[in-house]
Amino acid sequence: MKKIFLGAALAASMTAFAQDTTKKELIITGYAETYYSYDFNKPLANTKAPFLYSFNRNNEVSLNLGFIKAAFTSDRLRANLALGTGTYMNANLAAEPGVLKNVYEANAGIKISRNRDLWIDAGIFTSHIGFESAIGKDCWNLTRSIPAENSPYYESGVKISYNSPNQQWFLSALLLNGWQHIQRPDGNTTPSVGTQVTYKPSDKVVLNYSTFIGNDKPDSLRQMRYFNDFYGIFMLDGKWAVTAGLDYGLEQKAKGSRSMNTWYAPILLIRFAPDDKNTLAARTEYYSDPNGVIVPAGTPNGFKIFGWSVNYDRQIIPGAVWRIEVRNFNGKDNYFVKTDRSFTSNDMFITTSLAIGF
């Protein structure tokens, strides 16, 4: 991370802290989600398909994500620090150096208006893209969707954000170190930017549009990427809810080229909660990346896959959720490796998990 990003915010935060006489609060929380998954293709290395980064171990009891988080808040200051471990951290932060591999979140912010909910934050954040996060119990499905797995889970940089007085609008602009990077790739000096607009016309509807513009390669190979994420969450009544989303991205075919490679991913989720303890959810999704911009399949049709899943959740006690999910993939080409090293276009697996938050 560039020192100017975090350093400027920390300096401003320390100055404001010295002048802040309001009530301050420090909250310590934790999260752990263990899982067991059985892939009927029985992959030889006990690792699932390479486009999956969460719950990606097969036929073993594993920790997907565990972290301890400290969150400080006051009227004009806020800061978060969370250190994590698990197979999610191993897969998603593999390219980060040293101890940064275990940083789930680390940021500091200052409110820059006394009368408006206007903040500047700097550091490492959860992504502004998508409706899913790495914290499983906050998501409708046990595993993450293909679009979520193949867009940023986290990002680093500086952001300015604004909440309207009626809480209907959230606006944010970001200057980032790249597409899911804490540190820039070697040889990359291209700034990346992002935006987010969220509109909540009522407590039953959420509409969101997020963008990313940047280059994920060294400057000598610069290929600008333009990414759009749309989704809507609709609470139909006290029991039924629907989420619909679409990702659409473009990237230059070569440095300076006007021709673009494109990819897209529609997704639909339906959730039914008959009571406070039991929940059912179903998901359908399609991911098309024929030129291998995000998922380099190396097959005749590129990466084109349809998926569905069904899961059941049971809240055991407040803060503890047991889940089970059946998930299936059907690809245009043979993307999945079996125990005998043969390839197939289909994959099915069952996953169960226990998530505890405190």
Secondary structure, DSSP 8 states (H G I E B T S, - for coil): --HHHHHHHHHHHHHHHHH--S--EEEEEEEEEEEEEEETT--TTSB--TT--SS-B-SSEEEEEEEEEEEEE-SSEEEEEEEEESHHHHHHTTTS-GGGGGEEEEEEEEE--SSSEEEEEEEEEE-SSSS--S-GGGSSSSS--HHHHTS-SEEEEEEEEEE-TTS-EEEEEEEESSTT-SS--TT----EEEEEEEEEEETTEEEEEEEEEEE-S-GGG--EEEEEEEEEEEE-SSSEEEEEEEEEEEEESSTT-S-EEEEEEEEEEEEE-SSSSEEEEEEEEEEEETT-SSS---STT-EEEEEEEEEEEEEEETTEEEEEEEEEEEESS--EE-TTS-EESEEEEEEEEEEEE-
